Amino acid sequence: MDTVLAEAVAKRIAAWMDTAAQAARGQEFYRELVVKIGEKFGIAAKTSDDGSVQDHVLALKVPELVDKAMGERAKLRFALAHLVGEGAVEELKKLEPIVRLMGITEEDKAKMIVAIHTLIAIP
């Protein structure tokens, strides 16, 4: 093979390899983001459709879990928006399953109650 041709082919191959390496780095970056989001959902993100629990986040489950959480969040926001009077705290207690699903801590719940009382006080 001609040395000039061999050099040209080698440069092309090197460019393709660089492109492939960059694509792999980008893919890994976004996969890590999906895994970090999945970790927020705990065991649900590690549970296969057959019920078995894996030792790692199943990236394919993350969009489904996010959709479910956003739906629950919308229900919670709707319910909170329609709370009136002193019944707000009691209504919040009725939403406990949704609050638990969202992973809201006791401290966060206390802040929510203060916020509800503040909203109620605003004329």
C-alpha positions in Angstrom: 0.0 0.0 0.0 1.2 3.5 -0.8 2.4 5.3 2.3 0.4 8.5 1.5 -2.8 6.4 1.1 -2.0 4.5 4.3 -1.5 7.8 6.2 -4.8 9.2 4.8 -6.7 6.0 5.8 -5.1 6.1 9.3 -6.1 9.7 9.8 -9.7 8.9 8.8 -9.8 5.9 11.1 -8.4 8.1 14.0 -11.1 10.7 13.3 -13.8 8.0 13.4 -12.4 6.6 16.6 -12.3 10.1 18.2 -15.9 10.6 17.2 -16.9 7.2 18.6 -15.1 7.9 21.8 -16.8 11.3 22.2 -20.2 9.7 21.5 -19.5 7.1 24.2 -18.6 9.8 26.7 -21.8 11.7 25.9 -23.9 8.5 26.2 -22.3 7.7 29.6 -22.9 11.3 30.8 -26.6 11.1 30.0 -26.9 7.6 31.4 -25.4 8.7 34.7 -28.0 11.5 34.8 -30.8 9.0 34.3 -29.4 6.7 37.0 -29.1 9.7 39.4 -32.8 10.5 38.8 -33.7 6.8 39.2 -31.9 6.7 42.5 -34.4 9.3 43.8 -37.2 6.7 43.3 -35.4 4.1 45.5 -36.4 0.4 45.1 -39.1 1.2 42.5 -36.3 2.1 40.0 -34.6 -1.2 40.7 -37.6 -3.4 40.4 -38.1 -5.4 37.1 -41.5 -5.9 35.6 -41.5 -9.5 36.9 -41.1 -8.1 40.5 -37.4 -9.1 41.0 -35.2 -6.4 42.5 -31.9 -5.6 40.8 -28.8 -4.1 42.4 -28.8 -1.2 40.0 -31.2 1.4 38.6 -33.1 0.2 35.5 -32.8 3.2 33.2 -35.8 2.1 31.2 -38.0 2.4 34.3 -37.0 6.0 35.1 -39.3 7.8 32.5 -42.3 5.7 33.7 -41.5 6.6 37.3 -41.1 10.3 36.5 -44.4 10.3 34.6 -46.1 8.7 37.6 -44.5 11.1 40.0 -45.5 14.1 37.9 -49.1 12.9 37.8 -49.1 12.5 41.5 -47.5 15.9 41.9 -50.2 17.4 39.7 -52.9 15.8 41.9 -51.2 17.1 45.0 -50.9 20.6 43.6 -54.6 20.5 42.5 -55.7 19.4 45.9 -53.5 22.0 47.7 -54.8 24.7 45.4 -58.4 23.9 46.4 -57.8 23.8 50.2 -59.6 26.4 52.1 -60.0 27.4 55.8 -58.7 25.5 58.7 -59.4 22.2 57.0 -56.2 22.5 55.1 -54.1 20.5 57.5 -56.7 17.7 57.7 -56.9 17.6 53.9 -53.1 17.4 53.8 -53.3 14.3 56.1 -55.7 12.7 53.6 -53.0 13.1 50.9 -50.4 11.1 53.0 -50.1 8.3 50.4 -49.1 10.8 47.7 -46.8 12.6 50.1 -45.1 9.3 51.0 -44.7 8.4 47.3 -43.1 11.7 46.6 -40.6 11.1 49.4 -41.5 14.3 51.3 -39.9 14.4 54.7 -41.6 15.3 58.0 -39.7 18.6 57.9 -41.0 19.3 54.4 -44.5 18.5 55.5 -44.2 21.0 58.4 -43.0 23.6 55.9 -46.0 22.8 53.7 -48.4 23.2 56.6 -46.8 26.6 57.4 -47.1 27.6 53.7 -50.8 26.5 53.6 -51.5 28.6 56.8 -49.7 31.5 55.2 -51.8 31.1 52.0 -55.0 30.9 54.0 -54.1 34.1 55.9 -53.7 36.0 52.6 -57.0 37.8 51.7 
